[in-house]
Amino acid sequence: MRGFFIQKSRIQTLTGKTDYNDFMAKEFYDLGFGTTQFWYGMHEESFLCLEAAYREYGIRMIDTAEMYGDGRCEEAVGAFLKKHGRDDFYIVDKILPYNVTEKNIRKSLENSLERLRTDHIDLYLLHWRENAGLDLFTETMEEFRKEGKILEWGVSNFDVSDMEDLMKCRYGNRCYADQIFYNPDKRGAEYDLLPYLNEHDIHAMAYSSLDTRNVRRKIAAIPEVEEILEKENISVERFMLDYIRMNHVSALFQTSSLKHLRDNMKGKDFDITVYREIIREIFPKIDRKIPLEKR
């Protein structure tokens, strides 16, 4: 199972088939590997998982944040980039809202770049809104982008009202992505946020794509899902990742176990779009506003 690009008017599926739609105008990876497993420092099997995600499954997008382990997760990514080179990877990083100040915002970026051992971040996100000044954030992100220290910027945990406030800023319409808590069990974004991001040509990314063990068990126990898992010989984790991607959202996940990674990825020829109608019955359309959940 190799990550594919979400592209303008096209979703290239795992089987090479093409599902045409009018979703996005910019290329973007649809699958990424998280790094919270390095929260307490370097961990050998976690590092091997990161390598296997790249070598065995072609996953090139790596997600991290300055908050994760007070920078230790960024340091682990830096060690990975030192070993494997920078050019093949798309790095997503996040700045804490309380560092969005005149005093700290540039220092925060420079510290992240140092820990990552790179001269640029591909996508730099505001981790959540809180009391961050959106005008300062957007204007400074544009400065960083012009300096080549970041290639794109975006936000995380922004609901529709937050996005509307962002769009009032001078450079708000240059937001590239919104990373949110989204998976088959947390679908409130399907009501209004995902359509909003689609309309404004902003990429949607899902963190905690695999949620908790209890949530995975709950989904796997749905009779129709259980039937798909047995028929296709795939894991519920694979089903969840592909559900997210079928809805044109980039799925981020992580594991510190090579066995779990390979279980998550099992099913080379699985094409979830074959089950689109069944899945719509299992997970019916959201018909009311549900505030965006955050973790």
C-alpha positions in Angstrom: 0.0 0.0 0.0 1.8 3.1 -1.2 0.7 6.6 -0.5 -0.6 8.4 -3.5 -1.2 12.1 -4.3 -4.4 13.8 -3.9 -4.4 15.9 -7.1 -6.6 18.3 -8.9 -9.7 16.6 -10.2 -8.2 13.2 -9.6 -7.8 10.6 -6.9 -5.3 7.9 -7.9 -6.3 4.8 -6.1 -4.1 2.0 -4.8 -5.1 -0.2 -7.7 -4.2 2.5 -10.3 -7.8 3.3 -11.0 -8.9 6.8 -11.2 -11.9 8.4 -9.5 -12.6 11.8 -11.0 -13.9 14.6 -8.9 -13.4 18.3 -8.4 -11.8 18.2 -5.1 -8.3 19.8 -4.9 -6.2 22.0 -7.0 -2.8 21.2 -5.4 -0.9 18.0 -5.2 -0.5 16.5 -1.7 0.4 13.2 -0.1 -2.6 11.3 1.2 -0.7 9.2 3.8 1.7 10.3 6.4 3.6 8.8 9.4 3.4 10.5 12.8 6.2 10.7 15.3 4.7 10.9 18.8 6.2 7.5 19.5 9.5 9.4 20.0 8.0 11.5 22.8 10.5 10.2 25.4 13.4 10.1 23.0 14.9 7.8 20.4 13.4 4.3 20.3 15.0 1.7 18.1 11.9 -0.1 16.9 10.0 3.2 16.3 12.9 4.3 14.2 12.8 1.0 12.2 9.0 1.6 11.7 9.7 5.0 10.3 12.3 3.5 7.9 9.9 0.6 6.9 7.1 3.1 6.3 9.3 4.7 3.7 11.1 1.8 2.2 8.3 -0.8 2.1 5.3 1.5 1.6 6.6 4.6 0.0 5.4 6.9 2.8 7.3 10.2 2.5 5.2 12.6 4.6 6.4 12.8 8.2 4.4 14.7 10.8 5.8 16.2 13.9 5.6 19.2 16.3 7.7 21.2 18.6 5.3 20.2 21.4 5.9 16.5 21.0 8.3 15.5 23.7 9.5 19.1 24.0 11.3 18.7 20.7 12.5 15.2 21.1 10.2 14.0 18.3 11.7 16.6 15.9 15.2 15.4 16.9 14.2 11.9 16.0 13.0 13.1 12.6 16.3 15.0 12.3 18.3 11.9 12.9 16.2 10.1 10.3 16.8 12.8 7.7 20.5 12.8 8.4 20.6 9.1 7.7 18.3 9.1 4.6 18.7 12.5 3.1 16.2 15.4 3.0 15.0 15.5 -0.6 12.7 12.4 -0.5 10.6 13.6 2.4 7.8 16.0 3.1 8.0 17.4 6.6 5.0 18.7 8.5 5.7 20.6 11.7 3.6 22.7 14.1 4.1 25.8 16.2 2.4 26.2 19.6 -0.1 29.1 19.8 1.7 30.7 22.8 4.9 30.9 20.6 3.0 33.1 18.1 4.3 36.3 19.5 6.7 38.9 18.1 9.4 37.6 20.5 9.0 33.9 20.0 7.6 33.1 16.5 10.9 33.3 14.6 12.9 31.7 17.4 10.4 28.8 17.5 10.9 28.1 13.8 14.6 28.3 14.0 14.7 25.9 16.9 12.6 23.4 15.0 14.8 23.7 11.9 17.8 23.0 14.1 16.3 20.0 15.7 15.1 18.7 12.3 18.6 19.3 10.8 17.1 21.0 7.8 16.9 24.4 6.2 13.2 24.3 5.5 9.9 22.8 6.5 7.5 21.7 3.8 4.3 22.5 5.7 4.2 24.6 9.0 1.0 24.5 11.0 -0.4 26.5 13.9 -1.1 23.6 16.3 -4.3 25.0 17.6 -5.9 28.4 17.8 -6.2 29.3 21.4 -5.2 33.0 21.8 -2.8 33.1 18.9 -3.0 36.4 16.9 -4.0 35.3 13.4 -2.8 38.4 11.7 0.7 38.0 13.2 0.7 34.4 12.4 -0.4 34.7 8.7 1.9 37.7 8.0 4.9 36.0 9.6 4.2 32.7 7.8 4.3 34.6 4.5 7.7 36.1 5.5 9.0 32.7 6.3 7.7 31.3 3.0 9.4 34.1 1.0 12.6 33.4 2.9 12.4 29.7 1.9 12.3 28.5 5.5 8.9 27.0 5.0 7.2 26.1 1.7 3.6 26.2 2.8 1.7 27.0 6.0 -1.6 26.0 7.5 -3.5 25.4 10.7 -4.6 22.5 12.9 -7.8 22.0 14.9 -9.6 24.8 13.1 -13.3 24.5 12.8 -15.4 26.4 10.3 -15.8 29.5 12.5 -12.0 29.5 13.0 -11.4 29.2 9.3 -13.8 32.1 8.6 -11.8 34.3 11.1 -8.6 33.2 9.4 -9.9 34.2 6.0 -10.5 37.7 7.2 -6.7 38.1 7.7 -4.7 39.7 4.9 -3.1 36.4 3.8 -5.6 34.0 5.2 -6.6 32.7 1.8 -3.0 31.3 1.4 -3.7 28.7 4.1 -2.6 25.4 2.6 -4.0 22.8 5.0 -6.1 22.2 8.1 -5.1 19.1 10.2 -8.0 17.8 12.3 -9.1 14.9 14.4 -11.1 12.8 11.9 -11.8 9.1 11.3 -14.8 6.8 10.8 -15.8 7.3 14.4 -15.3 11.1 14.5 -17.1 12.3 11.4 -18.5 15.7 12.4 -16.2 17.4 10.0 -18.2 15.8 7.1 -21.1 18.1 7.8 -19.6 21.5 7.2 -15.8 21.6 7.7 -14.7 19.3 4.9 -17.0 21.0 2.4 -15.7 24.4 3.5 -12.1 23.3 3.0 -13.0 21.8 -0.3 -14.6 25.0 -1.4 -11.6 27.1 -0.4 -9.0 24.7 -1.9 -7.5 23.8 1.5 -6.2 20.4 2.1 -7.7 18.4 5.0 -5.4 16.2 7.0 -6.5 13.7 9.7 -4.5 13.1 12.9 -5.2 10.1 15.2 -6.6 8.3 12.1 -6.6 5.0 14.0 -8.0 6.5 17.2 -8.0 4.2 20.3 -8.1 0.4 20.5 -11.6 0.5 21.8 -12.7 2.6 18.8 -11.0 0.2 16.4 -12.8 -2.7 18.1 -16.1 -0.9 17.9 -15.7 -0.3 14.1 -14.4 -3.9 13.5 -17.5 -5.2 15.3 -19.9 -3.6 12.8 -21.3 -6.6 10.9 -20.8 -5.0 7.4 -17.3 -3.9 8.3 -16.5 -7.2 9.7 -17.6 -8.8 6.4 -15.4 -6.5 4.4 -12.4 -7.2 6.6 -12.8 -11.0 6.3 -13.5 -10.9 2.6 -10.5 -8.7 1.8 -8.2 -10.1 4.5 -7.4 -6.6 5.8 -7.1 -5.1 9.3 -9.6 -2.6 10.7 -6.7 -0.1 10.7 -6.3 -0.5 7.0 -10.1 0.0 6.6 -10.0 3.2 8.7 -7.0 4.7 6.8 -8.7 4.0 3.5 -12.1 5.4 4.7 -10.3 8.7 5.4 -8.5 8.7 2.1 -11.7 7.8 0.2 -13.1 11.1 1.6 -10.2 13.0 0.2 -8.4 13.6 3.5 -4.8 12.8 4.1 -4.5 10.1 6.8 -1.7 10.3 9.5 -0.9 7.4 11.7 2.0 6.0 13.7 3.1 2.9 15.4 6.2 1.7 17.2 5.7 -2.0 16.2 6.9 -3.3 12.9 4.2 -6.1 13.2 1.5 -3.5 13.6 2.8 -1.4 10.7 2.6 -4.4 8.4 -0.8 -5.4 9.7 -2.0 -1.9 9.1 -0.7 -1.9 5.6 -1.8 -5.4 4.6 -4.0 -5.6 1.5 -2.1 -4.5 -1.5 -5.0 -4.8 -3.9 -7.7 -3.5 -1.6 -9.9 -0.9 -3.2 -12.3 0.6 -0.7 -14.2 2.5 -3.5 -15.8 -0.9 -4.5 -17.7 -0.7 -1.2 -18.6 3.0 -1.4 -22.4 2.4 -1.4 -22.2 0.0 1.5 -20.0 2.3 3.4 -22.5 5.2 2.9 -25.1 2.9 4.6 -22.8 2.0 7.4 -21.8 5.6 8.0 -24.8 7.7 6.9 -24.5 11.4 6.1 -24.1 13.7 9.0 -27.2 15.9 9.2 -26.3 18.4 12.0 -23.4 20.5 13.2 -21.0 18.6 15.5 -18.3 20.8 17.1 -14.8 19.7 16.0 -13.3 17.3 18.4 -9.7 17.8 19.4 -7.0 15.7 21.1 
